[in-house]
Amino acid sequence: MIPVLVAVYYLGGRWSNPGATAVFVLASLTDWLDGWIARRYGLSSRFGAFLDPVADKLMVATALVVTVQHHHTAWMALWASVIIGREIAVSALREWMAEIGQHAKVSVAMVGKIKTTVQMIALGFLLYRDPLWGLPIFLIGEWLLAAAAVLTLWSGFEYLRAAWPALVDDSPKRVDSSR
């Protein structure tokens, strides 16, 4: 859906923003539905467990990049950088924690779920851009993105706090030489 989002966003014309928003919302809703079905029925695969979070992060990063490209302010760039930076850092932290056998300590928390919800709504509004029913959709999206960035920092801090004992543990470890 990422190439479709970019293509529709840059087509130009009066339907590009609503079209890009529809693509983004559809991708977000199908991602949520896929996760719900997987949890509800205990369905999972290694490939899906790898690809799902990667696809989510790439879609969010793409939406942030096109939004910042359109509305290049210091605040928008800061919020986008915080969100993308946290995603990279938390992904690296999760990978490292899994490598040392402590993946469960950095599982998704409620603040992360709230952050994702606020972030997806904000990005939908920012992609749409135009006022709707007299509401300043883009401005609301900017404020929601700021809130998502704050929640992003909070959830990133929660992950770091959970992993901190393992991060500062300087006891000798065996190095896996097979890598």
N, C-alpha and C positions, 0 to 999 in steps of 0.2 A: 504493500500500500504506500510505501514511502515514495517511490518514483511517481505514483499516481498523484499523491498529495502535492509534490513539487510541480509536476506538469500542470495540474489544475490551477494551482496558486499563481503560476506565472503565465497562464494563457491570456490574461487580460480580459477586459470586458466586465460587464456588470455581474456576471455569474461566477467569476473566478473565486471571490471570497466566500460566498455561500457554498460553492462547490467544494473548495478546499476544507471548509469547516465540516461539511457533510462527510468527506472522506476521513477526516481526523476523528470525528465523533463515531463513525461506523467502525473504524479500526479500534478505538478505545472500548466501545461497547462489545465488539466481538472478542476482544482480549479479555474483558471482564467475564463474559459468558463462558469462554473457553476455560478460564480458571475456576469458575463456579462449577461447571460440569465435571472438570477433573477432580475437584475436591469432593463433590457430592457423590460421585460414583467410584472414587478411588482409582481413577485412570491417570496414568502418567507414563512417560518414557524418558529415557536419558536425553534423547535428542530434544524433546519438548522442554525438559527442565533446563537445558542449555539455551535453546533458541528463544523461549518466551521472554525472559528478562532482557536479553540482548535486543530483540525486536522492539520491546517497549522503550528501552533507553534510546535506541536509534530514532524511533518515531518522535519522541519528546525532543531530542536534540535537533532533529530536522525542523520541527515546528518552531523551536526557539530561534534557530538560525534564520529562517525566513522572516520571522517576526522582527528580530533585531535588524535584519537587512532593510526591512521596510521602515522601521521606527527606531533609528539608531540614536538613542539617547544614552547617557552614561548610566542612568538607573536601569534601563532595559538590559543593557549589556552586563551590568553587575548582577542582576537577578538571574539572567541566563547563565552567566559564568558560575554562580553559586550552585545552581541546579545541576549543570553539566559536570562541574568539578566534584560535587558530592557523589554523583552517580558513578564516576570513575573511581573515586576513592573507596566508596563502599563496595563496589564490585571487586576491587583489588583486595580489600580487607576480607570479604567473604571467601575469595579464592584462597587466600593465605590461611584463614582459619580452617577451611576444609582440608587444606594440605597438612595441617598439624592435628587434624582429627577433632576440631572443636567447632564445626560448622553450626551446630545447634545453638551456640551462644550468640550468634549474630543472625537469628531468624527475624522475619518481618514482624514489626511491632505495630500497634494500633496507630501511633503517630505517623508511621510511614504510609499506612492506608489512607489516613486523612490527608496527608500531604499529596498523595497521588490523586485523590479526588479533586482537591482544590486546584492542583496543577492542571489537570485535564480540563476542568471547567474554564480556568483562566486562558489556557491555550485555545480552546474553542472560541472564546470571546475575542481573543486577540487576532485569530485568523479571520473571523467574521468582519471585524473592524467597524462596520457602519452602525449608526444608531438603529435601534429596533424598538418600535412602539414607544418612541420618545425617550428611550433609555440610552445613555452613553455607553454602549457595549464595550468599546475599546478602553475607555477609562476604567470601567468596572474590571475588565480583564487585566489592566495594569495593576490595580490594587490587589486583585486576587493573586497575580503572579508574585507580587511583593510578599503577600501572606504565605504563598507556597514556598518562597525562598526562605522565609523565617522558619517554616515547618521543616524545610529541607535541612537547615542547619541544626534544628532541634533533633530530628531523627538521625542525622549523621552523628551528632554528639552521643545519642543513645547507643548507636552501634559501636562507637569508639569506646564508650564506657563499658559496654559488655565485653569488648575484646581487650581492654586495657591490661588485665592481669596476664594474659598471654603475651601481649606486646612487650611488657617490661620484664618478663621472666627471662633472666640471663643464664639459667642453668644450662649446662652443656647438652647439646642435641646431636643426634646422629644425622649426618648429612647423607641424603639419598644420592649416591654417585651414579645411579642409572640414568639420570636426566642429562 
